[in-house]
Amino acid sequence: MDCRVVVEAAVPVYDVETVDEAIRIAISKTGEMLNPDLKYVEISMGARTSPGGEELPPAFIAADEALVALELEMTVFNVEREEHASRIARKEIGQRLENIPLKVLSVDRVDDESVETDGEGDTRAETGPSEADGTLVDYDDLVDDR
């Protein structure tokens, strides 16, 4: 089974004045930490709401420092169950995003219809690697407790 996992990250950025600037810097900073090993992880702005349900911007700025909510999405291949996929995604992303808190937001099974061809005959999910390009990891070695 293949699963698409969405993980929320709280990324700190410094010396910013606007929410847009904080978001751009946070996405860039996160992309640098993930690349080249996890270049297939999609990075987007997170959604924040107040306890009353009001929409909030994805960044909170105080004293020229910001905490930005980002959503990181990746596809995990050949897992036994959804819990296994979430642990793998947290481990893979967490190893590269040092000192950044992570929370798994959702785990969804990927259907065969979402697998596409990349133009060279390799099949790959929208955000993940393929077996043909040799970037898959033996996830059983990564997760100790099942």
C-alpha positions in Angstrom: 0.0 0.0 0.0 1.2 3.5 -0.8 0.1 6.5 1.4 0.3 10.3 1.0 1.3 11.9 4.4 0.8 15.6 5.2 3.0 16.8 8.1 2.7 20.3 9.7 6.0 22.0 10.6 6.5 25.1 12.8 9.5 26.9 11.1 11.2 29.8 12.9 12.5 32.7 10.8 14.4 35.8 11.9 14.7 39.4 10.8 11.4 39.6 9.0 8.9 42.5 8.8 5.9 41.0 6.9 4.0 37.8 6.8 4.7 37.3 3.1 8.4 37.7 3.7 8.3 35.2 6.6 6.5 32.7 4.4 8.9 33.0 1.5 12.0 32.6 3.8 10.4 29.7 5.7 9.7 27.8 2.4 13.2 28.5 1.1 14.8 27.5 4.3 12.8 24.3 4.5 13.5 23.5 0.8 17.3 23.9 1.4 17.1 21.5 4.4 15.2 18.9 2.5 17.1 19.0 -0.7 18.6 17.0 -2.4 17.6 14.0 -0.3 13.9 14.7 -0.1 13.3 16.8 -3.2 10.0 15.0 -3.7 8.4 16.6 -0.6 5.9 19.3 -1.5 6.1 22.4 0.7 3.1 24.7 1.1 1.7 27.2 3.5 -0.2 25.8 6.5 -3.6 26.8 7.6 -4.1 28.2 11.0 -7.3 29.0 12.9 -8.1 30.6 16.2 -9.9 28.7 18.9 -13.1 30.5 17.7 -12.6 29.1 14.2 -11.4 32.4 12.6 -8.8 32.0 9.8 -5.3 33.3 10.7 -2.3 34.0 8.5 0.2 31.1 8.4 2.9 33.2 10.2 3.0 34.9 13.6 5.4 37.8 13.8 6.8 39.3 17.0 9.9 41.4 17.4 11.0 40.8 13.8 10.9 37.0 14.3 8.2 34.7 13.0 6.9 31.2 13.4 5.5 29.9 10.1 3.1 27.0 9.7 4.1 24.9 6.7 2.6 21.7 5.3 5.0 19.1 4.0 3.5 16.4 1.8 5.2 13.2 0.7 4.2 9.8 -0.6 5.4 6.8 1.3 5.6 3.5 -0.7 5.1 -0.1 0.3 3.8 0.3 3.8 1.8 -2.1 5.9 -0.6 0.4 7.4 -1.3 4.1 7.7 0.4 4.4 11.1 3.6 2.9 9.6 3.4 5.6 6.8 3.1 8.4 9.3 6.1 7.2 11.3 8.2 6.9 8.2 7.3 10.4 7.0 8.0 11.9 10.4 11.4 10.2 10.6 12.4 11.0 7.0 11.4 14.7 7.3 12.5 15.1 10.9 16.0 13.9 10.3 16.5 16.8 7.9 14.5 19.5 9.7 16.5 19.7 12.9 14.9 21.4 15.9 11.6 22.0 14.0 8.5 20.6 15.6 6.4 18.3 13.4 2.8 17.0 13.6 1.2 14.5 11.2 -2.0 16.1 9.9 -3.3 13.4 7.6 -2.5 10.0 6.0 -4.4 9.0 2.9 -4.1 5.9 0.8 -2.9 6.6 -2.8 -4.9 4.8 -5.5 -3.3 3.3 -8.6 -5.0 6.1 -10.7 -2.8 8.8 -9.1 0.4 7.1 -10.3 1.6 8.8 -13.5 4.3 8.4 -16.0 7.1 11.0 -15.9 7.7 11.0 -19.7 10.6 8.5 -19.6 8.5 5.5 -19.0 9.0 5.4 -15.2 5.9 5.4 -13.1 6.0 7.6 -10.1 3.4 9.1 -7.7 2.9 12.8 -8.0 5.3 13.6 -5.1 7.4 10.5 -4.6 10.3 8.7 -6.1 10.1 5.6 -8.2 11.7 2.2 -7.8 13.3 2.7 -11.2 15.4 5.7 -10.2 16.8 3.9 -7.1 15.7 6.5 -4.5 13.4 4.2 -2.5 14.5 3.4 1.0 13.9 0.0 2.7 11.5 1.4 5.2 11.6 -1.7 7.4 15.1 -0.7 8.3 14.0 2.8 9.4 11.2 1.8 11.7 12.1 -0.3 14.7 8.7 -0.7 16.4 5.7 -1.9 14.5 
